[in-house]
Amino acid sequence: MTFARTPAYRRHLATTRTGRARGSIRQRGGSLQVRAFSGVDPVLGKDRYLTRTV
């Protein structure tokens, strides 16, 4: 197993410097919306999030 696939590394990528998770799951009607941090936009410097409804 490479370092990039370890649970500790994935947790590191999914948290901020304060240790809080960067994402959310919320109920939208009869489905769930999942939002996860995907990095910082290199041009604008704003946080980017991936959003999926399941």
Secondary structure by P-SEA (a helix, b strand, c coil): ccccccaaaaaaaaccccccccccccccccbbbbbbbccccccccbbbbbbbcc
